[in-house]
Amino acid sequence: MSTPQLAWLPDPTVTTKGHLWDQRLSQAKDAAPDWDTLLDLARYNLNFMRTMKLDRVLTRQFPEPPAHLSVKPVRLALLGSSTINHLVPSLRVAALRHGIWLTVHTGEYGSYRQELGQDDEALKEFAPTLILLLLDARHIAGFLPRNADQATADMACQEVVESLLPECWREAKSRYGCPVLQTSFLPVFPRLMGSAEALLPSSSANFITRINSLLAASCHKHGAIFVDLAAEATQYGLEAWYDPSLWWRAKQEIAPGAAPAFGELVGRSLAALAGRSSKCLVLDLDNTLWGGVIGDDGLDGIELGQGSPLGEAFVALQDFALRLSRRGVVLAVCSKNDEVNARLPFQKHPEMILREKDIGCFVANWNDKAENIREIASRLNIGLDSIVFVDDNPFERSRVREALPMVNVPEIPEDPTLVPDAVAAAGYFDLIELSAEDLNRSDQYQANLQRQSLQESATDLDSYLNGLDMTLIYGAFNSTNLSRITQLINKSNQFNLTTRRYSQDDLTALMADDTAFGLWFRLTDRFGDNGLIAVVIGRDAAEGIVDIDTWLMSCRVLGRGVEEATLSVIAAQARARGAIALRGTYLPTLKNSMVADMYSRLGFTLLEDRGIEGKSYILPLAEWMPAATSITLSSEF
Amino acid sequence: MNRNDVVEQITKIFQDVFDDPNLTLKDDTTAQDIPGWDSVAMINIIVAIEEHFNIRLKTREIDALKSVGDLYETVLTKVS
């Protein structure tokens, strides 16, 4: 039996910020109350037990709303027709996840009509700001006479949808002055005629189906807020939401295991009511919007469009994004790329669904993504907490989550075919109604925007990098990894100082050459092994100089100090050969402008500038000291 | 999984349900021995055990439980 998951949130059984979720909760429990810490803990894929444990700390530490909170606290009366108490912790934790302080009053078992129909002391005293009316399907089916014919069934249906429920909503408004969240009903009844069920007027299953189909419109007409529980339950299936053994044991229609998902469903409505639905979808490009790396693979090389399953999956994500944008979500791009390369597919690729005009803010550079997202928020003039950031790279996701905890960063399945559904399931953009403003919003943003390049800015990146446990493993070329090295040498375009291509035979010869050396580099961090990410070839030259013939690196690991660490390895190798200086060469191509200044950045002195023919640099080794990095070196010589 | 593993893991679940990290269980512990062990807590225990061990307890099996020892045995037959 499966359980509904909050699958877009990180797994609490994996270490983050140096500790397991359970340890971090224990620390929070003993520490001074801190809302943001608890909010962070709520943003994990919590099961009902972890939800309950977090709720205990939450209610103990915040019996009253925290003073600084800008979002209005919500006083929710949960009224039902069966057992509902077990859902309360999940409601409070889901509200917390959306930045809302929630207190809950639960009605007496099965007494919702008395509580709404006459002045209820306890409820009056509680003074709810919102009522959640959660009625079980058996209760609703009770309005259908057992031997109903078609006319009776039609009448019963009308009675529930146009009389009983709207009466409750009116009473809530007049007696307690607050709106009602009305859920649809779980289809718990066994079918008696299968696909022909609709022909049987006395069928409870069919009765619920009919009422669910009429409920949204009735809510809209009578001013209640519709919460589509039945639709949500299709995500993991009825069996995951409803357990007959618990119904008969305790009259729990929603199983405790599904409580966190139920809480989240309601939490989204609370967020939407408070105007806290996300407004902007920030997209990575390489391996998110298309397959491959535009800077390396070029316009013809990226995977996008009809003809391959992945190409079609990337189109599907773009289509999803475009549809979101048409209904008011602003799209933005945040990519580590040269801007010219990044824009190329938007301008020229025939299979692109998204075009430049669809992107409200386009940021492509080599800066830290957290800083870029901050810039996007400021340029669009929206809060960071209304941004959703989608990136296939777990490093970038974790980095942004850590630096900007208010940004929504869904976990993304590795298989691109699963990404649109994963983003939709996270429900960040859920609304309770659609306004004209929503439909026009993207246009407004685009009209106001100037597209400018980003300034670099200092950050707390260092401390983040320190926590990554990065190890750079290096060694000499050998026969087992030679094919991967050859592939990198012939494929890398962007972080490639000289773009010299060598065949496997060339490299085999180099391995036997005493006057040259080849180095490979692998980077591991707490997310795992990034694989072989850099290659260097050095050659002995006259006057005790070692020439850096080739230096290339995967852009995926850029901005983490890998260049500095690599240089310290090269320098050590050169010193071991008795060299007194390193000479670096930069040969410009159409694609490698990102490393045009790398040697100066690393402390080399410019020797000669031959313009488009390139530049050469020198680094005397006598007094040179490696720069400090967050990377541990590990030799495999 | 042997009996000790089951005992240890079920004890942890009880500690979580009753919010008491020092709670210990004996084979003859019953609902009378633990304050707060009502029908609601019982359901939380059952659901947590089902999720943790990835098993399913039948209604008849749950009704037959008289003590914590019974619970160990029932779980043990399903996980081994």
Chai-1 contact restraints between the chains, C-beta under 6 A:
chainA,res_idxA,chainB,res_idxB,connection_type,confidence,min_distance_angstrom,max_distance_angstrom,comment,restraint_id
A,M49,B,D16,contact,1.0,0.0,6.0,A-B,restraint_1
A,M49,B,A48,contact,1.0,0.0,6.0,A-B,restraint_2
A,R56,B,D19,contact,1.0,0.0,6.0,A-B,restraint_3
A,S245,B,T59,contact,1.0,0.0,6.0,A-B,restraint_4
A,A250,B,I43,contact,1.0,0.0,6.0,A-B,restraint_5
A,P256,B,V47,contact,1.0,0.0,6.0,A-B,restraint_6
A,G257,B,V47,contact,1.0,0.0,6.0,A-B,restraint_7
